[in-house]
Amino acid sequence: MTQDELKDAVAAAAIDEIRPHLYRDTVLGIGTGSTANCFIDRLAELRDDFKGAVASSEASAKRLQDHGIEVFELNSTGNVPFYIDGADEVNAHLHMIKGGGAALTREKIVAACSERFICIADASKRVARLGAFPLPVEVIPMARSYVARELVKLGADPVYRQGVVTDNGNQIIDCYDFMIDDPVAMEARLNAIVGVVTNGLFAARSADVLLLGGPNGVERLTPSE
């Protein structure tokens, strides 16, 4: 199977995961990226079975609306029963690196408000140790140089992602050569740097279920102890 076919397979599996729990007043949390787009496209077939969605980016909101799915503000919905999103890397504990598309802050907010986080990914995203994928850090623009110096102290090689402005009006620093042994502790340490909005480690709030697409189909995995 091609990578696109794997993404579509995990999107279909996520539809099967949530379909029995959809009601007319259900509002879903929807992520950002190519795999999430596959899910949105499949979700369109069920648009009449639930109320709408909260989107983690302007791009996802537009795609949902183009399919006739109503998009709500998170402040008006409270918690959502499901958040469905992809990952750039995911380990056995279902800790993730996310934010390759620069939507990490809104993704993290919606994930925090979800009762169940379903991660959908192809097998290439599964790793033993997080960090081969550059870890994104969203920063207040005036703090970018200061934050970069602090990241160097932690052992990272920080690179400003030029030309990228997040939906929140901020900037992204990508941390290269930064392998992470304790994702929960590192997530908190990075967030404590003044000027950091948040970082792309999703470990304090990890996924509850991983639907992983591979050559033998879709595996349903839960966190390893």
Sine and cosine of phi, psi and omega as CSV:
sin_phi,cos_phi,sin_psi,cos_psi,sin_omega,cos_omega
0.00,0.00,0.60,-0.80,0.09,-1.00
-0.96,0.26,0.22,-0.98,0.02,-1.00
-0.89,0.45,-0.61,0.79,0.04,-1.00
-0.90,0.44,-0.62,0.78,0.03,-1.00
-0.92,0.38,-0.59,0.81,0.05,-1.00
-0.91,0.42,-0.66,0.75,0.02,-1.00
-0.89,0.46,-0.65,0.76,0.02,-1.00
-0.93,0.38,-0.58,0.82,0.00,-1.00
-0.91,0.41,-0.67,0.74,0.01,-1.00
-0.95,0.31,-0.52,0.86,0.09,-1.00
-0.89,0.45,-0.68,0.74,0.04,-1.00
-0.90,0.44,-0.63,0.78,0.02,-1.00
-0.91,0.42,-0.60,0.80,0.04,-1.00
-0.92,0.39,-0.60,0.80,0.09,-1.00
-0.86,0.50,-0.70,0.71,0.02,-1.00
-0.89,0.46,-0.56,0.83,-0.02,-1.00
-0.92,0.40,-0.63,0.77,-0.10,-0.99
-0.99,-0.13,-0.35,0.94,-0.13,-0.99
-0.79,0.61,-0.70,0.72,-0.02,-1.00
-0.92,0.39,-0.18,0.98,-0.09,-1.00
-0.93,-0.37,0.22,0.97,0.00,-1.00
-1.00,0.01,0.74,-0.68,0.05,-1.00
-0.76,-0.65,0.20,-0.98,-0.08,-1.00
-0.89,0.45,-0.35,0.94,0.00,-1.00
-0.97,-0.25,0.18,0.98,-0.04,-1.00
-0.97,0.24,0.75,-0.66,0.15,-0.99
-0.89,-0.45,0.84,-0.54,-0.05,-1.00
-0.99,-0.11,0.46,-0.89,0.17,-0.99
-0.99,-0.10,0.77,-0.64,-0.10,-0.99
-0.82,-0.57,0.71,-0.70,-0.05,-1.00
-1.00,0.05,-0.36,-0.93,-0.14,-0.99
-0.70,-0.71,0.58,-0.81,0.07,-1.00
0.83,-0.55,0.03,-1.00,-0.11,-0.99
-0.92,0.40,-0.62,0.78,0.01,-1.00
-0.95,0.31,-0.65,0.76,0.07,-1.00
-0.88,0.47,-0.58,0.82,0.04,-1.00
-0.88,0.47,-0.63,0.77,0.06,-1.00
-0.88,0.48,-0.65,0.76,0.02,-1.00
-0.91,0.42,-0.70,0.72,0.01,-1.00
-0.85,0.52,-0.68,0.73,-0.02,-1.00
-0.89,0.46,-0.62,0.78,0.04,-1.00
-0.97,0.26,-0.55,0.83,0.00,-1.00
-0.90,0.44,-0.44,0.90,-0.03,-1.00
-0.84,0.55,-0.51,0.86,0.00,-1.00
-0.91,0.41,-0.36,0.93,-0.05,-1.00
-0.96,-0.29,0.26,0.97,-0.15,-0.99
-0.83,0.56,-0.46,0.89,-0.04,-1.00
-1.00,0.05,-0.04,1.00,-0.07,-1.00
-0.99,-0.13,-0.09,1.00,-0.01,-1.00
-0.54,-0.84,0.15,-0.99,-0.14,-0.99
-0.98,0.20,-0.71,0.71,-0.05,-1.00
0.19,-0.98,-0.40,-0.92,-0.12,-0.99
-0.54,-0.84,0.39,-0.92,0.23,-0.97
-0.96,-0.27,0.76,-0.65,-0.07,-1.00
-0.96,-0.27,0.55,-0.83,-0.01,-1.00
-1.00,-0.02,0.07,1.00,0.05,-1.00
-0.35,-0.94,0.32,-0.95,0.06,-1.00
-0.91,0.42,-0.57,0.82,-0.01,-1.00
-0.90,0.43,-0.70,0.71,0.02,-1.00
-0.92,0.38,-0.61,0.79,0.04,-1.00
-0.86,0.50,-0.69,0.73,0.01,-1.00
-0.91,0.42,-0.65,0.76,-0.01,-1.00
-0.91,0.42,-0.65,0.76,0.06,-1.00
-0.88,0.47,-0.73,0.68,-0.02,-1.00
-0.90,0.43,-0.59,0.81,0.04,-1.00
-0.89,0.45,-0.43,0.91,0.05,-1.00
-1.00,-0.02,0.08,1.00,0.02,-1.00
0.99,0.16,0.33,0.94,0.04,-1.00
-0.99,-0.16,0.81,-0.59,-0.04,-1.00
-0.95,0.32,0.67,-0.74,-0.01,-1.00
-0.94,-0.33,0.76,-0.65,-0.04,-1.00
-0.92,-0.39,0.42,-0.91,0.15,-0.99
-0.98,0.19,0.66,-0.75,-0.03,-1.00
-0.88,0.48,-0.55,0.84,0.00,-1.00
-0.88,0.48,-0.41,0.91,-0.04,-1.00
-1.00,-0.08,-0.14,0.99,-0.09,-1.00
-0.95,-0.32,-0.41,0.91,-0.13,-0.99
0.96,0.28,-0.52,-0.86,0.00,-1.00
-0.92,0.38,0.45,-0.89,0.09,-1.00
-0.91,-0.42,0.55,-0.84,-0.06,-1.00
-0.94,0.33,-0.52,0.85,-0.03,-1.00
-0.67,-0.74,0.62,-0.79,0.23,-0.97
-0.84,-0.54,0.83,-0.56,-0.05,-1.00
-0.89,-0.46,0.84,-0.55,-0.05,-1.00
-0.37,-0.93,0.28,-0.96,0.04,-1.00
-1.00,0.00,-0.19,-0.98,0.02,-1.00
-0.48,-0.88,0.45,-0.89,0.11,-0.99
-1.00,0.04,-0.52,0.85,0.15,-0.99
-0.51,-0.86,0.50,-0.86,0.07,-1.00
-0.53,-0.85,0.68,-0.74,-0.01,-1.00
-0.96,-0.26,-0.11,-0.99,-0.08,-1.00
-0.92,0.40,-0.41,0.91,0.02,-1.00
-1.00,0.06,0.04,1.00,-0.07,-1.00
0.90,0.44,0.44,0.90,0.29,-0.96
-0.96,0.27,0.56,-0.83,-0.11,-0.99
-0.72,-0.70,0.40,-0.91,0.38,-0.93
-0.96,-0.26,0.79,-0.61,0.03,-1.00
-0.71,-0.70,0.27,-0.96,0.08,-1.00
0.92,-0.40,0.21,0.98,0.08,-1.00
-0.86,0.52,-0.44,0.90,0.05,-1.00
-0.99,-0.10,0.16,0.99,0.09,-1.00
0.94,0.34,0.34,0.94,0.02,-1.00
-0.97,-0.26,0.33,0.94,-0.18,-0.98
-0.86,0.51,-0.61,0.79,-0.08,-1.00
-0.92,0.39,-0.75,0.66,0.02,-1.00
-0.92,0.38,-0.57,0.82,0.07,-1.00
-0.87,0.49,-0.69,0.73,-0.04,-1.00
-0.92,0.38,-0.59,0.81,0.03,-1.00
-0.91,0.42,-0.75,0.67,-0.01,-1.00
-0.91,0.41,-0.64,0.77,0.05,-1.00
-0.87,0.50,-0.65,0.76,0.00,-1.00
-0.90,0.44,-0.47,0.88,-0.03,-1.00
-1.00,-0.07,0.12,0.99,-0.04,-1.00
-0.99,-0.13,0.60,-0.80,0.08,-1.00
-0.98,0.21,-0.48,0.88,-0.01,-1.00
-0.56,-0.83,0.82,-0.57,-0.03,-1.00
-0.97,-0.26,0.90,-0.43,0.04,-1.00
-0.97,-0.25,0.90,-0.43,0.05,-1.00
-1.00,-0.07,0.75,-0.67,0.02,-1.00
-0.87,-0.49,0.81,-0.59,-0.10,-1.00
-0.39,-0.92,0.36,-0.93,0.14,-0.99
-1.00,-0.01,0.28,-0.96,-0.17,-0.99
-0.88,0.48,-0.36,0.93,0.01,-1.00
-0.92,0.40,-0.31,0.95,-0.05,-1.00
-1.00,0.05,-0.15,0.99,-0.03,-1.00
-0.99,0.10,0.79,-0.61,-0.05,-1.00
-0.71,-0.70,0.38,-0.93,0.08,-1.00
-0.98,0.18,-0.52,0.86,-0.07,-1.00
-0.61,-0.79,0.77,-0.63,-0.03,-1.00
-0.96,0.29,0.56,-0.83,0.14,-0.99
0.72,-0.69,-0.27,0.96,0.07,-1.00
-0.90,0.43,-0.59,0.80,0.10,-0.99
-0.99,0.17,0.75,-0.66,-0.03,-1.00
-0.85,0.52,0.79,-0.62,-0.04,-1.00
-0.98,0.18,0.88,-0.48,0.01,-1.00
-0.99,0.15,0.59,-0.81,0.08,-1.00
-0.77,-0.64,0.84,-0.54,0.04,-1.00
-1.00,0.03,0.76,-0.65,-0.10,-1.00
-0.76,-0.65,0.49,-0.87,0.20,-0.98
-0.90,0.43,0.75,-0.67,-0.13,-0.99
-0.78,0.62,-0.67,0.74,-0.07,-1.00
-0.94,0.35,-0.26,0.97,-0.03,-1.00
-0.99,-0.14,0.05,1.00,-0.17,-0.99
-0.85,0.53,-0.73,0.68,-0.04,-1.00
-0.93,0.37,-0.64,0.77,0.04,-1.00
-0.89,0.46,-0.73,0.68,-0.01,-1.00
-0.88,0.48,-0.65,0.76,0.01,-1.00
-0.87,0.50,-0.66,0.75,0.03,-1.00
-0.90,0.43,-0.62,0.79,0.04,-1.00
-0.93,0.38,-0.58,0.82,0.03,-1.00
-0.92,0.39,-0.60,0.80,0.06,-1.00
-0.87,0.49,-0.64,0.77,0.02,-1.00
-0.88,0.47,-0.46,0.89,0.01,-1.00
-1.00,0.05,-0.05,1.00,0.05,-1.00
0.98,-0.21,0.07,1.00,-0.03,-1.00
-1.00,0.02,0.36,-0.93,0.16,-0.99
-0.95,-0.30,1.00,-0.07,-0.12,-0.99
-0.99,0.15,0.70,-0.72,0.02,-1.00
-0.76,-0.65,0.84,-0.54,0.05,-1.00
-0.92,0.39,0.80,-0.60,0.02,-1.00
-0.99,0.12,1.00,-0.02,-0.14,-0.99
-0.92,0.40,0.62,-0.79,0.07,-1.00
0.99,0.15,0.04,1.00,-0.03,-1.00
-0.95,-0.30,0.82,-0.57,0.13,-0.99
-0.86,-0.51,0.81,-0.59,-0.04,-1.00
-0.95,0.33,0.20,-0.98,0.06,-1.00
-0.88,0.48,-0.29,0.96,0.00,-1.00
-0.99,-0.11,0.06,1.00,0.02,-1.00
0.99,0.13,0.29,0.96,-0.04,-1.00
-0.95,-0.30,-0.06,-1.00,-0.04,-1.00
-0.88,-0.48,0.26,-0.97,-0.05,-1.00
-0.87,-0.50,0.74,-0.67,0.21,-0.98
-0.93,-0.36,0.79,-0.61,0.05,-1.00
-0.99,-0.16,0.75,-0.66,-0.02,-1.00
-0.99,-0.13,0.93,-0.36,0.03,-1.00
-0.99,-0.11,0.33,-0.94,0.04,-1.00
0.79,0.62,0.75,0.67,-0.14,-0.99
-0.71,-0.70,0.97,0.23,0.01,-1.00
-0.98,0.22,0.62,-0.78,-0.21,-0.98
-0.86,-0.51,0.90,-0.44,-0.02,-1.00
-1.00,0.05,-0.54,0.84,-0.03,-1.00
-0.78,-0.63,1.00,0.06,-0.10,-0.99
-0.87,0.49,-0.60,0.80,-0.03,-1.00
-0.90,0.44,-0.75,0.66,-0.01,-1.00
-0.91,0.42,-0.66,0.75,-0.03,-1.00
-0.93,0.37,-0.59,0.81,0.05,-1.00
-0.85,0.53,-0.73,0.69,0.00,-1.00
-0.92,0.40,-0.63,0.77,-0.03,-1.00
-0.90,0.43,-0.68,0.73,0.02,-1.00
-0.91,0.42,-0.66,0.75,-0.02,-1.00
-0.92,0.40,-0.35,0.94,0.00,-1.00
-0.99,0.17,-0.18,0.98,0.03,-1.00
-0.95,0.30,0.80,-0.60,-0.01,-1.00
-0.87,0.49,0.76,-0.65,0.00,-1.00
0.98,-0.19,-0.24,0.97,0.07,-1.00
-0.99,0.13,0.79,-0.62,0.10,-1.00
-0.98,0.19,-0.81,0.59,0.16,-0.99
-0.21,-0.98,0.09,-1.00,0.02,-1.00
-0.81,-0.59,0.19,-0.98,-0.13,-0.99
-0.99,0.11,0.19,0.98,0.14,-0.99
-0.99,0.15,0.85,-0.52,0.08,-1.00
-0.94,-0.34,0.99,0.15,-0.07,-1.00
-0.85,-0.53,-0.69,0.73,0.08,-1.00
-0.87,0.50,-0.64,0.77,0.14,-0.99
-0.87,-0.49,1.00,0.01,-0.01,-1.00
-1.00,0.03,0.04,-1.00,0.04,-1.00
-0.96,0.27,0.48,-0.88,0.08,-1.00
-1.00,-0.01,-0.52,0.85,-0.02,-1.00
-0.64,-0.77,0.67,-0.74,0.12,-0.99
-0.90,-0.45,0.85,-0.53,0.12,-0.99
-0.98,-0.20,0.95,-0.31,-0.19,-0.98
-0.92,-0.39,0.87,-0.49,-0.03,-1.00
-1.00,-0.01,0.80,-0.60,0.02,-1.00
-0.65,-0.76,-0.08,-1.00,-0.06,-1.00
-0.89,0.46,-0.37,0.93,-0.01,-1.00
-0.98,-0.20,0.24,0.97,0.02,-1.00
0.93,-0.37,-0.35,-0.94,-0.07,-1.00
-0.97,-0.24,0.83,-0.56,0.09,-1.00
-1.00,-0.06,0.60,-0.80,0.12,-0.99
-0.96,-0.29,0.91,-0.41,-0.11,-0.99
-0.87,-0.49,0.54,-0.84,0.12,-0.99
-0.87,-0.49,0.26,-0.97,-0.11,-0.99
-0.87,0.50,0.67,-0.74,0.13,-0.99
-0.97,0.23,0.58,-0.82,0.03,-1.00
-0.98,0.19,0.00,0.00,0.00,0.00
